[in-house]
Each structure stands twice: as structure tokens, then as C-alpha cells.
């Protein structure tokens, strides 16, 4: 009876997991397949599973709409903002983890609230600031905004990873003549490398997929791929094929990157977990 009960629970679990997977995968598969369909197949009342694929949507996106420039903007902004977020947020997280000072937890909570707050709350100040200093429609403005967005994630995640390391590790390094900066760079960060990689992956994904600020703070020159999708909304209607092609292009690099770094991602997330 016990074996039978476990088998039934396992079957129910597999059914639930299958439903969740289909709920997640079907829209993505529909988008990818639509990117290879012509207009007739895309607007068919009965969705066509079997069709003659075409690369016309990708050709139009790259050569007619000039998506290459938007792709370069996305790469530059995502990488630089992630690196800056890690460089600034990691020492902050280390200080919160290792030092006791007045209102430390309030400061830590403030970092979290900057991420909890809705983007619309800071959209207007960022827009006015960018126009005032002449950074509207520039990569630099997006890098600044995305770095500020990533800081909360970096501080929140890296603090949990640093808390997993005993303070005796720092003390042993200081006994050998290292100062706090040297201890962080030569001892703590190498031991926290899986967590650092996991945090960097999260920051890169957030910066790459961000749409709202890219739409508000850019126009033509610094427009990223997610914001460029709006250019397919024309007076003649929505260009579904090209939109699906761009959506596939936006999704593919992140999927490949996560697939290549999934070992570090899983290890980093496990490292930051609470041990019983």
C-alpha cells in the first residue's frame, strides 16, 4: 500500500510538472514557430503546425529595420551595467555582512525597497534628469539606471553568500598581514565565486530583458532590442512575424548563456541557501 501510494503521488507530481512546463513552453514555441511563418500562416484562424518555413521575418528585421544596432546597444548596456553593479554592490554587501554599525538593517532594507518600488515611480525623475544633463537617448543613461537597478539584487544576494563564510576566514587573513580590501579580493571573493557568478547572471538577465526604462529613456540611437519591438507597431498594423523574430533573438542569447553557466548558477543558489 505504501509503494502504491508513493507511485500515485509521483504520477500526480509528474502531471503537475507537465502542465507547468506546457504553460511555460507553449507561448515560447508559438513565438518561435511564428517567426518562421509568412503572413498567411500567421493570421490563419486555425493555427498551422505544419507549414513551409521562411526566414523573411529575420531578413526584414536585420536589414530593413536595422536591428543590428539595437542588438549592439543591448550587449553593451547589459554587460557594462552588470559589471558596474557587481563592482559597486559586492563591497557594500561585504560591509553589511561583516561590520556592525548603526541602522545597518535599515540600510539593507532600503536597498531592497529600491527594487520593490514600481518602475513608474522613478521613471519621471530619470527622464527629467536625462533631459537636463543631455543624456537622453544615450547608452550611458541606460547603464546608470540599470546599474542602480542591479545594486539591490547584488547587495541582497551577495550578503547571503558572505554570511555563509565564517568570519574566522577574514581574521586568519588579517593575521597574515592582509587588510580588509585584500581579504575581500584574495580570500572572500574566490570562496564566493559560485555566488558571484549566479549574481552576475541575474544582473545580466535583468539588464538584457528590461523594457520600460529602455522605452522611456531612449528614442533611436540607444534603443535596445526589447524597446525596438515597438517599431513593429505601424499604421498598417502589427508586424507579427517580425515581432516574433525579434522576440526569438532577444530570448536566444540568454538561454544559451544560462545553459552554458547553469552549473555555476545552481551551485551559487545552493551556496546561498539556509542550512538546517
LOKE-810545 format. One record per atom (N, C-alpha, C): x, y, z. Coordinates in pm, whole numbers, plus 32768, in hexadecimal, padded with zeros to 4 digits. Example, Ala and Ser with C-alpha at 12.3 -4.5 7.8 and 13.67 -1.06 7.14 Angstrom:
2
85277DC7830C;84CE7E3E830C;85287EB6830C;85057F1F82C4;85577F9682CA;850A80038313;
This chain:
276
80537F888000;800080008000;8057807F8000;80C68078804D;811F80EC8054;815F81067FCC;818B80987F88;81C880A57F04;816480DD7EA0;80E980AB7EA6;808080DA7E4C;8062816D7E64;805F81967EE3;804582227F04;80B4827D7ECF;813182507EDB;81A1829F7EA6;819A82A97E0F;816F823D7DCB;8164823F7D3A;80F982A17D0C;808982A27D54;801D83007D31;804C83907D44;809283AC7DB1;80C484337DC9;8128845C7D5E;817B83FB7D32;81DC841B7CCA;8198843A7C46;813083EF7C25;80E684087BAA;80A384917BAE;806784B27C20;802785357C2F;808E85A57C21;8103858F7C5C;816E85F37C53;819A86067BC3;81A985977B79;81D285A27AEC;816885E97A99;80EA85D07AB8;807E86137A6F;808286AA7A88;809586CF7B06;809C875E7B29;811487A07AE4;8187875D7AE7;81FF87937AA8;81EC87A07A11;81A7874079D5;818D87467945;813387BC7922;80CC87D27973;80728843795B;80BD88C77969;811188D179D1;815F894C79E5;81BF89627971;81FF88F67943;825D890278D2;8215892F7853;81A188F47838;8156891B77C1;812789AC77CB;80FD89D47842;80D18A5E7858;81428AC0783A;81BD8A997858;82318AEE783F;82638AE077B0;82618A677779;82A38A4D76F9;824E8A6F7680;81CA8A5C7688;81758A6F7613;817E8AFD75DB;81768B67762C;81848BEE75F1;820A8C0375AD;82758BCB75E6;82FA8BDA75AA;83018B8F7526;82CE8B147524;82CD8AC874A7;82778B0C743D;82078B467468;81B18B8E7409;81FA8C0773CF;82458C507424;828F8CC473F4;82FC8C9B7392;83478C3473B3;83B48C07735B;837C8BD572D6;83118B8672DA;82D78B54725D;829D8BC5720A;82608C29724A;82268C9A7201;82928CED71BD;830B8CED71F6;83768D3A71B7;83A18CFF7132;837D8C817118;839F8C3F709A;83268C32703D;82B78C727062;823E8C69700F;822E8CE76FBA;81EC8CD86F49;81C78D4D6EFB;81468D876F33;81198DF76EFB;80A38E3C6F30;80258DE76F26;801A8D986EBC;7FA28D446EAB;7F9A8CDC6F19;80098C9A6F34;80098C336F9D;7FFB8C707028;80358CE8703D;802E8D2770C1;7FA18D4F70E7;7F538D7E7084;7ECD8DAE709F;7E628D46707F;7E8A8CCA7070;7E298C607056;7DCF8C4C70D0;7D4D8C3C70B9;7CEF8C287128;7D108BA97176;7D368B41712D;7D5F8AC4716C;7DF78AC2716F;7E368AC371E5;7EC88AC571EC;7F068A52719D;7F668A727149;7FA78A0F70F5;802489DA713A;802289587150;80978918718B;80FB88F3711F;80C888C670AD;811D88A4703B;811489156FD6;818589506FB3;818889C06F56;821189C66F13;82198A136EA8;82988A256E62;82E58A966EA5;83548A796EE9;839C8AE26F33;83DE8B466ED4;83EC8BC16F05;842D8C2B6EBB;84818C806F1B;84ED8CB66EEA;85438D0D6F3B;852E8DA06F16;84C18DBD6ED0;84A68E456EA4;84968EA46F1A;845A8E746F88;84468ECB6FFD;84CB8EF4703A;85298E987041;85AE8EB87076;85F98F147016;85EB8EFD6F95;862D8F536F33;85F88FE26F3B;85758FF06F48;853B90756F54;856690B96FD6;856D906B7041;859390A570C2;862390D870C1;867E908C7084;870B90B17086;872D911B701E;86FA910E6FA7;872691646F3A;86C791D96F20;864591C66F35;85E692326F1D;85D7928A6F98;85CC924D700C;85B792987088;863992BD70D0;86AA928470A6;872992A770E5;8735927B7174;871091FF7191;871191CD721A;879F91B6724D;880191AE71F3;888B9195721E;88B992017280;8898927E7264;88BE92EB72BE;887E92DA7347;880092B2734A;87BC929C73CA;87FA92287415;882391C173CD;8864914D740C;88E79178744E;893691CA7408;89B491FA7440;899A924F74BC;893592A474B7;891292F5752C;88EF929D75A4;88A19234758C;887A91DA75F9;88F391957636;894F916875E2;89C691237614;8A1B91807669;8A3691F87637;8A8B9258767F;8A4B92817703;89CC92A57700;898892D47778;897D926577E0;895991EC77B5;8947917D7814;89CA91567857;8A36914C7809;8AB791217841;8AF0918C789E;8AF2920A7872;8B2E927378C5;8ADE928B7944;8A5A928D793B;8A0992A479B3;8A1792317A16;8A2191B679E4;8A3391427A3C;8ABB91487A81;8B2491697A36;8BAA91737A71;8BB191E27AD9;8B7592557ABB;8B7692C37B1C;8B2492A07B98;8AB3925F7B83;8A6292367BF6;8AAC91D77C51;8AF591787C16;8B45911B7C67;8BB691647CAD;8BFA91BD7C65;8C6D92037C9D;8C47925E7D11;8BD2929D7D09;8BA692F87D74;8B5C92AF7DE2;8B06924F7DBC;8AB2920D7E1E;8AF991A67E73;8B5F91647E3D;8BA490FB7E89;8BEB91327F05;8C3A919E7EFC;8C7491D57F78;8C0A92047FDC;8B9A92397FA8;8B2E92638002;8AF491EC804D;8ADD917F8004;8AA991078044;8B0B90CE80AA;8B8C90D5808B;8BF290A480E8;8BF490F98167;8BE6917C8158;8BE591D481CE;8B6B91B88225;8AF691A481E7;8A7E91878235;8A899100827A;8ACB90A18239;8AD8901B8271;8B3B901682E5;8BA7906382DB;8C159054833A;8C1890BD83AA;8BE391348391;8BEF919F83F4;8B6991B98438;8B7391DF84B7;8AFE92098504;8B0292A08512;8A9D92E284DF;8A95937384EA;8A03939B84FC;89F09415851F;896B94468541;890E944084C7;8895940D84DF;882B94058479;885893B483FF;88A4934C8417;88D492F783AA;886192B18364;8806927883B1;879792308375;8738928F832B;872D9309835C;86DB936C8314;8717938B828C;879B93978287;87DF93AF8208;87CD933881AA;87D792C081E0;87C492488190;87369242815A;86D4926481AD;864992658180;863392D08117;867993408121;866B93AA80BE;8699937A8035;8705932D8032;873292F47FB3;86C3929F7F74;867D92537FC6;861291FE7F91;859D92507F61;857C92BC7FA8;8507930D7F80;851E93517EF9;859B936C7ED6;85B593A97E54;8590934C7DE2;858E92CB7DFD;8565926A7D98;84D0924C7DA1;849992557E19;840B923A7E2C;83B592A77DF0;83E593227DF3;839893947DC1;837A93827D2C;830293A67CFF;82E093987C71;833493F47C1A;835993CA7BA1;83AD941D7B49;836E94A47B27;82E894A87B22;82A695277B01;82C495947B68;82E9956C7BE1;830495CE7C49;838096207C2A;83E395E37BEB;846196297BCD;8471964B7B3A;840F96287AE7;841B96417A57;842596D67A39;83CB97267A73;83CA97B67A57;844997FA7A89;847A97E07B04;84F9981E7B2E;856D97F87AD3;8577977A7AAC;85E397517A53;85D7979679CB;855C97A27999;854897E27917;85709875791D;854398BC7984;8566994A7991;85FC995C79A5;8639990479F4;86CA990C7A0A;871698F77987;86EC98957939;8731987878BB;872698ED785A;86B399307856;86A399A377FE;86F49A1B7831;86FB9A2A78B5;87409A9E78EF;87D79A9678D8;88129A1F78E7;88A39A1078D9;88CC99E7784C;886C99D977F2;888B99B87767;88AC9926774F;887798CC77A1;8893983E7791;881B97F0775A;87B498387731;874197F376F8;876997AE7676;873797357662;875596E475ED;87EB96C775E4;882796A37655;88B4967F7658;88C695FB76A4;892B95B2767D;8949953576C4;897195507754;89B795BE776B;89E695DD77F2;897395E97854;89069629782A;889396387884;885795B078A6;884A955A7844;881694D47860;8873948678BC;88F6949578A7;8957944F78FD;8949947E798D;8938950279A1;892795377A28;88A894FF7A69;883995027A20;87BA94D37A58;87C0943D7A75;87F593EE7A19;87FB935D7A2E;885B93397A9F;88C693867AAE;8922936D7B1D;88DB93837BA3;888E93EF7BAB;8842940A7C25;87DB939C7C3E;879E93697BD3;873E92FC7BE2;8781927E7C16;87F992617BE3;883D91E67C07;887991E97C93;889292617CC7;88D3926C7D4A;888692227DB6;880292317DB7;87B391F07E1F;87C191587E17;87BF91217D9B;87D090917D8C;885A90657DBC;88C090B07D97;8949908B7DBC;895A908C7E53;892D90F77E94;893C91017F26;88ED90937F6B;8873907B7F3E;881E90187F7E;88578F8B7F6F;88838F677EF5;88B48EE07EDD;893F8ECB7F18;89998F2A7F02;8A238F177F2F;8A2E8F187FC6;89D58F60800B;89DB8F5D809D;89C08ECF80D0;895F8E8C8093;89408E0380BF;89B58DA680A6;89FE8DBC8038;8A738D68801C;8AE58D86807D;8AFA8E05809D;8B638E2880FC;8B418DF78188;8AC18DF881AB;8A998DC78230;8AB68D328241;8ABB8CE981D1;8AD98C5A81D8;8B6B8C4081FD;8BC28CA281E4;8C508C928204;8C6A8CC08293;8CAD8C6F82E3;8CC88C98836D;8D288D0E8372;8D168D6383D7;8D6B8DD883E5;8DFC8DB28404;8E0F8D398433;8E988D0D8451;8EEF8D0A83D3;8EAF8CFA835E;8EFB8CFE82E1;8F3A8D8782CE;8EED8DEF82EA;8F218E7882DF;8F8E8E8F8347;8F758E6283BF;8FD58E7B842B;905A8E368412;90558DBE83D8;90D28D7883BA;91228DC28350;90DE8DFD82F0;91238E4B828A;91608ECA82C4;91198F0A8320;914D8F83835E;91C28F6583BA;91C28EEF83F6;92358EC68448;92B28EB983F1;929F8E8E8373;930F8E7F8317;933B8F0282D8;92FC8F728300;93288FF582D1;92D090358268;925F8FF88248;9206903281E3;91AA909A8223;9188910081D6;9122915D8202;909A912E81D0;9032917C81ED;8FAB915181CA;8F9991438133;8FD191A080E7;8FC2919A8055;9008911F801E;907E9102804E;90C8908D8020;9081900D8047;9049900A80BF;8FFD8F9580EA;8F868F7D808E;8F408FE8806A;8ECC8FDB8012;8EF58FA87F89;8F5F8FE07F51;8F858FBE7EC8;8FC88F367EBF;90228F177F1C;90748E9E7F0F;903A8E247F56;8FE38E3B7FBA;8FB38DC98008;8F1C8DB77FFA;8ED18E1F8019;8E3F8E128020;8E028DFD7F95;8E298E4F7F35;8DED8E457EAE;8E0C8DBE7E6B;8E878D8A7E72;8E9C8D047E38;8E468C987E79;8E328CA17EFC;8DDD8C407F3F;8D4A8C537F1B;8D248CCD7EF7;8C998CEB7ED3;8C838CEE7E3D;8CDE8CB77DF0;8CD58CC07D5E;8C528C8A7D24;8C208C157D51;8B9F8BE77D1C;8B2D8C4A7D33;8B298C857DAA;8AC38CE97DC5;8AD68D667D73;8B528D8D7D5C;8B6F8E037D0A;8B428DEC7C7A;8B5A8D767C46;8B308D567BBD;8A988D537BB4;8A568D177C17;89C48D137C16;89898D9F7C1A;89C38DF67C6C;89938E807C74;89A88EC97BF1;8A1D8EB47BB3;8A3A8EF57B33;89D78EC77AC7;89B28E487AC9;89518E147A67;88CA8E587A79;889E8E667AF7;881E8EA97B11;88228F397AE0;888F8F7F7AFC;889A900B7AD0;889990147A38;88DE8FB979F6;88E48FBC7964;885A8FA27928;88128F43795F;878C8F24792C;872E8F9A7940;87338FD979B6;86DD904C79D2;86FA90BE7972;877B90DC795E;87A1914A7906;877E912D7874;879090B1784C;8775908C77C0;86DF909377A0;868B906A77FD;85FB906277E3;85AF90E27805;85F091447845;85A991BB7873;856B920677FE;84EE922B780F;84A2926C77A3;847492F977C5;8444930D783F;83FF938A7861;845C94027856;84CE93FE789C;852994717898;856A9481780E;8581941277C9;85B7941B7742;8556946276E5;84D5945276FD;8471949576AC;8464952876D0;846F95497752;845D95D27780;84D896287764;854F95F07776;85CA96407775;8615963D76F0;85E195F7768D;862495F2760B;85C19613759C;85F99633752A;85A5965274B6;85D39603743C;864B961E740D;867F95DB7396;870C95A573AD;876895FD73D7;87F695D973DC;8815956C7441;87DE957474B9;880095177525;879594AF753E;873794A074E4;86C8944474F8;86FA93B374FB;86CD9368755F;86F592DC756C;868F92827526;86AE92017521;865791A374DB;85C8919F7512;85B391937596;8529919075C7;84D9920C75A0;8518928175A6;84D192FB7581;84BC930574EB;851592C8749E;850A92CE740C;8491928273D9;845B9229742A;83E691DD73FF;8370923973E2;836A92AB7426;82FB93087410;82FD93447384;836F933E733F;8377937672B8;832793237254;82FE92AC727C;82B092577223;821A92707232;81F892D37283;816E9303728A;816193777227;812A935D71B2;812493BF7146;809493E9712D;8084944A70D3;7FFE947770AF;7FB1940C7062;7FF993AA702F;7FBA933D6FE5;7F9892C77040;7FBA92D170BE;7F9C9266711D;801B922C715A;800A91C371A5;807C918171E5;80BF91217184;8144912A717E;819190CE712B;81B790577182;815B8FF8718C;816B8F8A71EB;81E68F3671CE;81FF8F1A7150;82718EC5712F;82F48F02715A;83078F84713C;83828FC67164;838C8FD571FC;831B8FEE723E;831C8FF872D0;83458F747310;83118F0772DC;83378E847311;83C98E6572F5;83FB8E947283;84888E7F7263;84E18EC972C6;84BD8F4772E4;850A8F947345;84FF8F5673D1;84878F2873F5;84778EE67476;84CF8E6B7482;84DA8E1F7416;85328DA97416;85C48DD27423;85EB8E3F73DE;86748E6F73E7;86948E9F7473;86368EE074B5;864A8F0F753E;865A8E99759E;860B8E32758A;860A8DC175E5;86818D6475D3;86AD8D517557;87118CEA753A;87978CFE7580;87D58D76757E;88578D8475C2;88528D667657;87E58D8F7699;87DA8D757728;87CC8CE07743;877B8C9B76F2;876C8C0B7705;87F18BC376F1;883B8BEA768B;88BE8BAB7672;891D8BC976E5;891E8C467714;89778C6D7781;89578C217801;88D78C177822;88B08BCF789C;88CE8B3B788F;88BB8B027817;88DA8A757802;896F8A5B7819;89C58AB777EC;8A558AA577FB;8A838ABB788B;8A398B0A78D6;8A638B2A795F;8A078AF079C9;89B28A9079A3;89518A5E7A03;89928A187A7A;8A0689DB7A64;8A4B89997AD3;8A7189FE7B3E;8AA68A717B13;8ACA8ADA7B73;8A4E8B187BB1;89E48B247B61;89698B617B95;892C8B0C7C04;891F8A8A7BED;88E58A307C51;893D8A2A7CCD;89C08A247CB7;8A1C8A1E7D28;8A178A9E7D7B;8A0C8B107D35;8A058B8F7D7C;89868B9E7DCC;89148B767D92;88968B817DDA;88958B227E51;88D08AAD7E42;88D58A4E7EB1;89308A817F20;899B8AC47EF8;89F98AFA7F5A;89B88B637FB2;895C8BB17F78;891B8C1B7FC5;88A58BEE8014;88828B6D800F;880C8B3E8056;88268B3280EB;87BA8B2E8136;87C38B2181C7;87D68A9081EC;883C8A748238;885A89EB8261;881389C982E3;87E0895082E9;879D89248362;880088F983CB;
